[in-house]
Amino acid sequence: MADKAPDPEALEKEIERTREELARTIDALADRVNPRNVAQRGVARLKQEAGQVASTVGAMVAPAHGEDGEPGQVDRRVVAVGVGAVVFVTVFVLWRRGRR
């Protein structure tokens, strides 16, 4: 087997492609660990979880039907207190995890 000398132009192109790929990877990592972006993802996750909890609590609290056969009305204060309690507990748990 004869060893061929690598083409200098091909080597330069490969090095440039590798540099560009490395630059994209570094940019993606920097974006992922940026404190502002981390906080925004945490807030978005918290809002999503609070929304899911609110709909679950609303479904559990809402009576199936009112006296006249129509869908029942939910006491919004009860739901608000329940959602507030769940949000508080969620924030507290996430805060405790962050301190560890």
Secondary structure as a PSIPRED ss2 file (coil, helix, strand):
# PSIPRED VFORMAT (PSIPRED V4.0)

   1 M C   1.000  0.000  0.000
   2 A C   1.000  0.000  0.000
   3 D C   1.000  0.000  0.000
   4 K C   1.000  0.000  0.000
   5 A C   1.000  0.000  0.000
   6 P C   1.000  0.000  0.000
   7 D C   1.000  0.000  0.000
   8 P H   0.000  1.000  0.000
   9 E H   0.000  1.000  0.000
  10 A H   0.000  1.000  0.000
  11 L H   0.000  1.000  0.000
  12 E H   0.000  1.000  0.000
  13 K H   0.000  1.000  0.000
  14 E H   0.000  1.000  0.000
  15 I H   0.000  1.000  0.000
  16 E H   0.000  1.000  0.000
  17 R H   0.000  1.000  0.000
  18 T H   0.000  1.000  0.000
  19 R H   0.000  1.000  0.000
  20 E H   0.000  1.000  0.000
  21 E H   0.000  1.000  0.000
  22 L H   0.000  1.000  0.000
  23 A H   0.000  1.000  0.000
  24 R H   0.000  1.000  0.000
  25 T H   0.000  1.000  0.000
  26 I H   0.000  1.000  0.000
  27 D H   0.000  1.000  0.000
  28 A H   0.000  1.000  0.000
  29 L H   0.000  1.000  0.000
  30 A H   0.000  1.000  0.000
  31 D H   0.000  1.000  0.000
  32 R H   0.000  1.000  0.000
  33 V H   0.000  1.000  0.000
  34 N C   1.000  0.000  0.000
  35 P H   0.000  1.000  0.000
  36 R H   0.000  1.000  0.000
  37 N H   0.000  1.000  0.000
  38 V H   0.000  1.000  0.000
  39 A H   0.000  1.000  0.000
  40 Q H   0.000  1.000  0.000
  41 R H   0.000  1.000  0.000
  42 G H   0.000  1.000  0.000
  43 V H   0.000  1.000  0.000
  44 A H   0.000  1.000  0.000
  45 R H   0.000  1.000  0.000
  46 L H   0.000  1.000  0.000
  47 K H   0.000  1.000  0.000
  48 Q H   0.000  1.000  0.000
  49 E H   0.000  1.000  0.000
  50 A H   0.000  1.000  0.000
  51 G H   0.000  1.000  0.000
  52 Q H   0.000  1.000  0.000
  53 V H   0.000  1.000  0.000
  54 A H   0.000  1.000  0.000
  55 S H   0.000  1.000  0.000
  56 T H   0.000  1.000  0.000
  57 V H   0.000  1.000  0.000
  58 G H   0.000  1.000  0.000
  59 A H   0.000  1.000  0.000
  60 M H   0.000  1.000  0.000
  61 V H   0.000  1.000  0.000
  62 A C   1.000  0.000  0.000
  63 P C   1.000  0.000  0.000
  64 A C   1.000  0.000  0.000
  65 H C   1.000  0.000  0.000
  66 G C   1.000  0.000  0.000
  67 E C   1.000  0.000  0.000
  68 D C   1.000  0.000  0.000
  69 G C   1.000  0.000  0.000
  70 E C   1.000  0.000  0.000
  71 P C   1.000  0.000  0.000
  72 G C   1.000  0.000  0.000
  73 Q C   1.000  0.000  0.000
  74 V C   1.000  0.000  0.000
  75 D C   1.000  0.000  0.000
  76 R H   0.000  1.000  0.000
  77 R H   0.000  1.000  0.000
  78 V H   0.000  1.000  0.000
  79 V H   0.000  1.000  0.000
  80 A H   0.000  1.000  0.000
  81 V H   0.000  1.000  0.000
  82 G H   0.000  1.000  0.000
  83 V H   0.000  1.000  0.000
  84 G H   0.000  1.000  0.000
  85 A H   0.000  1.000  0.000
  86 V H   0.000  1.000  0.000
  87 V H   0.000  1.000  0.000
  88 F H   0.000  1.000  0.000
  89 V H   0.000  1.000  0.000
  90 T H   0.000  1.000  0.000
  91 V H   0.000  1.000  0.000
  92 F H   0.000  1.000  0.000
  93 V H   0.000  1.000  0.000
  94 L H   0.000  1.000  0.000
  95 W H   0.000  1.000  0.000
  96 R H   0.000  1.000  0.000
  97 R H   0.000  1.000  0.000
  98 G H   0.000  1.000  0.000
  99 R H   0.000  1.000  0.000
 100 R C   1.000  0.000  0.000
